[in-house]
Amino acid sequence: MNKRIVVLAVLLLGLSIGSLTAQEKEEAPFQFVTDVSGVGTSAATFLEIGVGARAVAMGGAYVSVANDASALYWNPAGIAWINNFQAELMHTEWLAGTSFDYVGLVIPVQFLRSSFGVSFTSLDYGESPVRTVDRPEGTGERYGARDFAVGLTYAVALTDRFSFGISGKYISQRIWSEAGNTMAMDLGVFYSTMLEGLRLGASISNFGGEIRLAGRHLTTIHDPDPRVANFDRVPVDYKVSAYPLPLLFRVGISYSKKIGQFGDILLSMDVLHPSNATESINLGMEYGFGAMFYFRAGYQNLYERDSINGLTLGGGIDYYLAGRMGIRVDYAWSDWGILENTQRFSLGLAF
């Protein structure tokens, strides 16, 4: 009976993805190409950068695994099962000289079977010289750009196997004097099946408004008619379009099993349905020895049409004693094709 319930749950998750794809095809009035990618059409794409070196090393297949403070990003429902105060810190020298940072904090409230979380994500583009057509070598001024998001999360265990989580986020983008912001939310569910080690998870990320930049450098003076001498300094504003957030639906399955007396293996898979790209699959694997040393591998964005990243590798050390502070250090390496690779370190703390 237990196995039948698990199989039924997996089939329902698969059908939900299929129905989303079928609905998109039915809405099209004509038979055009259906695998068109929307890469580059979303605002705040820094929200797509994965957090936590453990999750990244497992190829981002983490929606049904998320059991640490990085769950605030992958699946907010995962923090409902955290029993102690946890923090996740990550700093990465990201692509093209940018810098990416993440901080996540989780506070459990056990008598409510709930947990609260707060997260901060930032992508800093650094500073560059201001150049104009008349002064291509620079005007002497410098400008910077930075994106950030602040999130508040609440998750509750509705049963001893099922949890639900929700996050509210404030998202901001800025370049020089121009800035835009909006609000968004994440939703997640987590289910630990009656088959030991088998877990299911799903989440919707970045469901919210659009971002439109505004600022003083979008205001200028224009001469609408050079033939009229007394009508040459008309203040105008450049029209800037609003762009949606990168909405992402994830559904995943994972299975963990003990191997021998000291070993553990974890296998995971996520199916992704993004708003700005074609569907893809993430695969991940983790092998742990002595509940302390871990090796991880994965593959990201399998079957995505425009993907340039893929293989991921990493490892970590987890040292924790009951009643004392625990520490986890993780490392992840990701292949980015023509952009070479990225290396990420993260630090997890438990109190």
Disulfide bonds with the S-S distance in Angstrom:
none
